[in-house]
């Protein structure tokens, strides 16, 4: 049924403005008939951050910003879904148009600006599905006009701790002016200290909720040294590497669209994001697991990201070009690789290529 849906929907949605097509996809998922979910191969199961994932493939934040369809997405075969970014107050985001397809490159540029329905509406939706099972993380961000952005993150921890499987502290979106400044050492140290403290305060009533840090792939290696050091010293539970990039690779073919402002995702991000996964992995020294994001559009790409150091992976932009069938394609490829190599789990290959990748020339 998913293949039939892809064959019908992908050509149709391509006729529409990308943001309108996205809205149609959300509505389509609302109307999706019940799906008999096939059990994942036990070899794909992953344990990370104290959570048991049925498979390592997650949906990255940005698709279901306001938690409208997390259960429909889980039923499509994702091992976990990350909603958001959510801000304390609802906000419309940046003016349209703000999403652009780079068709020839299988990439996307967006400058959405944390548009979402706000914490209280999202909380109501997540509370309504609290007993449905499945891992649903909450990606949190600050309001654009906030007078105290760190206080926004703390407030969101307090609000969502009872219903979040995990938190992602998003300080790496390029589309909220000044947000990436929170990746600088002193600001990040204060932010993580207060976020972790808030998590500890609510733990008695809400349980233990892992806190992950999502970073930009545009950090220098010196900046990455600081970020990983702070994440380790503040006992973050993991890192997501990484967000969209402000860079424009020289290999881009759709040069006219490449001039649009915003973060670039999809296939053109793959080499840079994979390099940053490897660089983070060697610095983390096993202190916490990593989630690898950026340009994953095949089983081979997923395996490369895992071998670079990712315990889990996330995708989003590739669905625009490959459709929902990509989820099963990746799972089938990973299972076949394990069978062919005689391995019992993906944990056997996490980070096996990290050192070699960090020795390569820097992606351009």
C-alpha positions, -999 to +999 in steps of 0.1 A: +000+000+000+029+024+008+044+018-026+011+026-043+008+057-021+042+068-032+035+062-069+004+083-067+015+110-043+051+119-053+044+131-088+012+148-077+028+167-048+057+179-070+032+201-088+026+221-057+045+247-037+067+227-013+050+240+018+016+234+004+027+199-005+039+194+030+005+204+044-012+180+020+011+152+032+002+159+068-035+158+059-030+126+039-014+110+070-045+120+091-066+101+066-044+071+062-063+039+067-051+015+095-019-002+086-009-036+098+026-029+110+052-055+102+075-064+131+111-053+126+139-078+124+152-082+160+187-075+147+177-039+139+168-032+176+189-005+193+192+005+229+203+041+234+197+068+260+180+042+282+153+037+254+146+006+233+142+014+196+127-013+174+149+000+145+174+029+142+155+049+116+139+081+130+119+109+114+138+142+120+122+172+135+106+197+110+081+174+094+056+171+122+063+204+139+032+205+161+026+168+168-003+163+145+005+128+132+032+111+153+013+078+156+006+076+118+043+081+112+053+054+137+029+030+119+047+036+087+078+019+101+099+046+118+117+034+149+111+068+165+096+102+156+108+136+167+082+164+167+089+201+167+107+224+169+082+236+196+084+270+212+067+282+243+043+305+224+029+298+190+046+317+162+040+319+124+076+317+114+092+336+085+073+350+055+065+327+026+079+314+003+103+297+027+109+262+013+126+255-020+133+222-037+167+217-055+153+190-077+185+183-097+205+179-064+178+162-044+181+189-018+159+213+001+165+248+014+142+261+041+140+292+062+108+283+081+117+300+114+102+277+141+066+280+129+045+259+153+013+258+173+029+265+206+036+244+237+002+241+252-015+229+220+013+205+213+012+193+249-025+185+246-019+164+215+009+145+231-010+139+263-039+125+242-016+098+228+004+092+259-006+055+262-002+047+225+034+035+229+063+043+205+092+067+210+083+103+203+109+129+211+103+166+215+126+191+198+125+224+217+135+259+207+132+295+218+107+321+205+122+345+181+112+375+202+121+359+236+137+382+261+153+351+278+159+322+254+175+299+280+143+304+302+123+292+271+142+259+270+138+254+308+101+261+306+097+236+278+115+209+298+090+215+326+060+214+303+068+183+282+087+161+306+057+139+314+050+132+277+083+133+259+103+101+253+134+124+250+142+160+245+163+176+217+177+210+226+179+227+193+204+255+193+214+250+157+186+262+134+200+289+111+165+305+107+161+322+141+184+352+143+211+347+169+200+312+180+233+296+169+251+319+193+239+295+220+264+270+207+292+293+219+310+278+249+298+301+278+262+303+266+260+266+259+274+257+293+248+279+310+220+265+288+228+228+294+234+234+331+199+249+335+182+224+311+197+194+329+188+210+363+152+214+351+151+178+340+163+167+374+137+188+392+108+172+374+122+137+374+103+125+404+069+132+388+078+128+351+105+101+351+139+101+335+138+119+302+170+119+281+183+153+269+201+154+235+219+184+220+214+192+183+243+210+167+250+226+133+273+210+108+289+244+102+309+244+135+347+247+133+366+218+148+377+241+176+341+250+183+332+213+182+359+206+208+341+230+231+306+217+224+315+181+230+335+189+261+305+209+275+280+182+266+301+156+283+308+177+314+271+186+318+262+149+313+240+153+282+226+120+271+235+123+235+240+146+205+223+149+171+247+157+143+235+178+127+211+204+115+209+221+081+239+239+067+244+275+055+272+263+032+265+258-005+287+229-019+304+237-052+288+206-067+253+220-066+237+220-100+206+241-092+225+273-088+195+296-090+177+280-061+210+276-042+210+314-037+180+313-015+187+321+022+182+293+047+195+259+057+203+233+031+194+197+037+191+165+016+217+147-005+241+177-008+245+177+030+256+140+032+294+143+031+296+173+055+272+159+080+289+125+079+323+140+085+308+159+115+294+127+129+328+111+127+345+141+143+320+142+171+323+104+176+361+105+182+357+134+206+328+119+226+349+087+232+318+067+240+304+091+266+271+091+248+254+079+216+250+100+185+221+104+161+233+110+125+213+132+103+218+147+068+214+133+033+204+097+042+186+084+011+195+047+009+206+018+030+242+024+019+240+060+031+225+049+064+252+023+069+279+049+061+265+072+088+264+044+113+300+034+105+309+071+110+297+069+146+259+072+146+239+048+168+206+061+154+198+079+122+172+104+111+159+114+078+134+139+063+143+156+031+150+124+012+113+115+017+105+143-007+123+125-035+122+088-025+088+086-007+077+066+023+089+033+008+125+045+016+119+034+053+115-002+044+143+000+018+168+011+044+157-015+069+159-043+043+194-031+032+206-030+068+192-064+076+208-079+044+242-063+054+240-079+088+231-113+074+258-111+047+285-102+072+275-125+099+269-098+125+241-100+151+235-062+155+243-028+141+262-020+173+291-041+159+298-015+132+291+018+150+321+041+145+343+015+127+352+040+100+352+072+121+390+075+124+395+070+086+368+095+078+384+122+100+416+117+080+400+125+047+401+159+029+374+182+042+342+181+021+337+211-001 
